[in-house]
Amino acid sequence: GVQTCALPILRFVKRMHAAVLACGMVVAGMAGLRAAPPAAHEHDHGHAHPSEGPHHGALIELGKEDYHAEIVHDEKTDTVTIYILDGAAVKAVPMTAKQVALNMRAGGKPQQFTLAAVRQDDDPAGAASAFAVTSKPLCQALDGHGATGRLSVEIGRKMYGGKVGGHTHAHRP
């Protein structure tokens, strides 16, 4: 399996609380307001970034907003794609990693999924800013009530982890 870096969860709790609440409100609002433009929200640390990623997916904070990951779920093909974005959640961040790991807990059972690098048109040779897998079990885990998980990714020789939880992803129409 993919080796993951165990990061202390307690230091993320305070930072993630506001992000999880904001994502939950965005997802709830998106259900009926698909045509509305994405709103920027202001955090107490003085800068704004979009409430959803450039591919209309939910954002996952990596580090202290060093980077973001955007998770998009295509229900028609059972494909989950994770895009690695900069701290402002706007620009793609190509990297040399061949895969990222997504650990999900659904139905009381831990499951690990590996998403392989997918080079985007603007990515330099030998690097990718997107990672994808076609997996019905992963899609079901993401859709499961109360499902939680953790994304682990290595960027520039440093491990980052981000919380995935409670239906915080967007579905591609």
C-alpha positions in Angstrom: 0.0 0.0 0.0 0.9 3.6 -0.1 2.7 4.9 2.9 0.9 7.7 4.7 2.3 10.3 7.1 0.5 10.3 10.4 -0.1 14.0 11.3 -1.4 15.1 14.7 -5.1 15.6 14.3 -5.6 18.0 17.2 -3.8 20.8 15.5 -6.1 20.6 12.5 -9.3 20.5 14.5 -9.5 24.3 15.1 -8.5 25.3 11.6 -10.7 22.6 9.9 -13.8 23.4 12.0 -14.5 26.6 10.1 -13.5 25.1 6.7 -15.8 22.1 7.3 -18.7 24.3 8.3 -18.2 26.6 5.3 -18.0 23.6 2.9 -21.1 22.1 4.4 -23.0 25.4 3.9 -21.7 25.6 0.3 -22.7 22.1 -0.5 -26.1 22.6 1.0 -26.5 25.8 -0.9 -25.3 24.3 -4.2 -28.1 21.8 -4.2 -30.6 24.4 -5.2 -28.4 27.2 -6.6 -26.4 25.6 -9.3 -26.3 28.7 -11.5 -25.0 31.1 -8.8 -21.4 32.2 -9.2 -19.0 30.9 -6.6 -18.8 33.3 -3.6 -15.5 34.1 -1.9 -15.5 33.8 1.8 -13.4 35.7 4.3 -11.5 33.8 7.0 -10.2 35.4 10.2 -6.7 35.2 8.7 -7.4 38.1 6.3 -7.6 36.7 2.8 -10.4 35.3 0.6 -10.4 32.3 -1.6 -13.2 30.6 -3.6 -15.7 28.4 -1.8 -15.3 25.8 -4.6 -12.5 24.9 -6.9 -12.1 25.8 -10.6 -13.7 22.4 -11.6 -16.7 23.1 -9.3 -15.5 20.6 -6.7 -15.2 20.8 -2.9 -12.0 22.1 -1.5 -9.7 20.3 1.0 -7.2 22.3 2.9 -3.6 21.0 2.8 -1.3 22.3 5.5 -2.0 25.8 6.8 -3.6 26.6 3.5 -0.2 26.1 1.8 -2.2 24.2 -0.9 -5.7 23.0 -1.5 -7.0 19.9 -3.2 -10.3 19.9 -5.1 -12.3 16.7 -5.2 -14.7 16.1 -8.1 -16.9 13.0 -8.4 -18.3 12.0 -11.9 -21.3 9.8 -11.1 -21.7 8.7 -14.8 -18.3 7.1 -14.9 -17.7 6.4 -11.2 -14.5 8.5 -11.5 -13.1 10.6 -8.7 -10.5 13.2 -9.6 -8.4 15.2 -7.2 -6.8 18.4 -8.5 -3.9 19.9 -6.5 -4.2 23.7 -6.3 -2.2 26.6 -4.8 -2.9 28.2 -1.5 -5.5 30.5 -3.1 -7.3 27.4 -4.6 -7.0 28.9 -8.1 -3.9 27.7 -10.0 -2.9 24.1 -10.6 0.2 22.8 -8.9 2.0 20.2 -11.0 4.1 17.8 -9.1 6.2 14.7 -9.7 4.2 12.3 -7.4 2.9 9.3 -9.3 -0.1 8.9 -7.0 -2.0 10.2 -3.9 -3.7 8.2 -1.2 -7.3 8.6 -0.1 -8.2 6.8 3.2 -11.9 6.6 3.7 -14.0 5.3 6.6 -17.4 4.2 5.4 -19.9 1.8 7.0 -17.4 1.5 9.9 -14.7 0.0 7.7 -11.4 1.7 6.7 -10.6 1.6 3.0 -7.6 3.0 1.1 -7.8 4.2 -2.5 -4.9 5.1 -4.7 -5.4 7.8 -7.3 -2.9 7.8 -10.2 -1.3 10.9 -11.7 -3.1 12.3 -14.7 -1.2 15.0 -16.6 -3.2 18.0 -17.6 -2.6 20.0 -20.8 -0.8 22.8 -18.9 1.4 20.5 -16.8 5.1 20.3 -17.6 6.5 17.0 -18.8 7.1 14.5 -16.0 4.6 16.3 -13.7 0.8 16.2 -13.0 -1.6 18.4 -11.1 -4.5 15.9 -11.2 -5.0 12.4 -9.8 -7.9 10.0 -10.7 -9.4 6.6 -10.1 -12.5 4.9 -11.5 -13.9 3.1 -8.5 -17.5 2.4 -7.6 -16.5 1.5 -4.0 -14.8 4.9 -3.6 -17.9 6.7 -5.0 -20.1 4.8 -2.6 -17.8 5.6 0.3 -17.8 9.3 -0.6 -21.6 9.3 -0.8 -22.1 7.3 2.4 -23.8 9.1 5.3 -21.2 10.3 7.8 -18.3 9.1 5.6 -15.0 10.6 6.6 -11.5 10.4 5.2 -8.1 11.8 4.8 -6.1 12.7 1.7 -2.4 12.2 1.8 -0.1 13.8 -0.8 3.6 14.6 -1.1 4.3 18.0 -2.5 8.0 19.1 -2.8 9.3 16.3 -0.5 6.8 17.3 2.2 3.8 15.3 3.3 0.4 17.0 3.5 -2.9 15.7 4.8 -6.4 17.0 4.4 -9.7 16.0 5.9 -12.4 14.7 3.5 -15.8 14.4 5.2 -19.5 14.2 5.4 -20.5 14.7 1.7 -18.2 17.7 1.1 -17.5 16.8 -2.5 -19.3 18.2 -5.6 -20.9 16.0 -8.2 -20.2 16.7 -11.8 -23.5 17.1 -13.6 
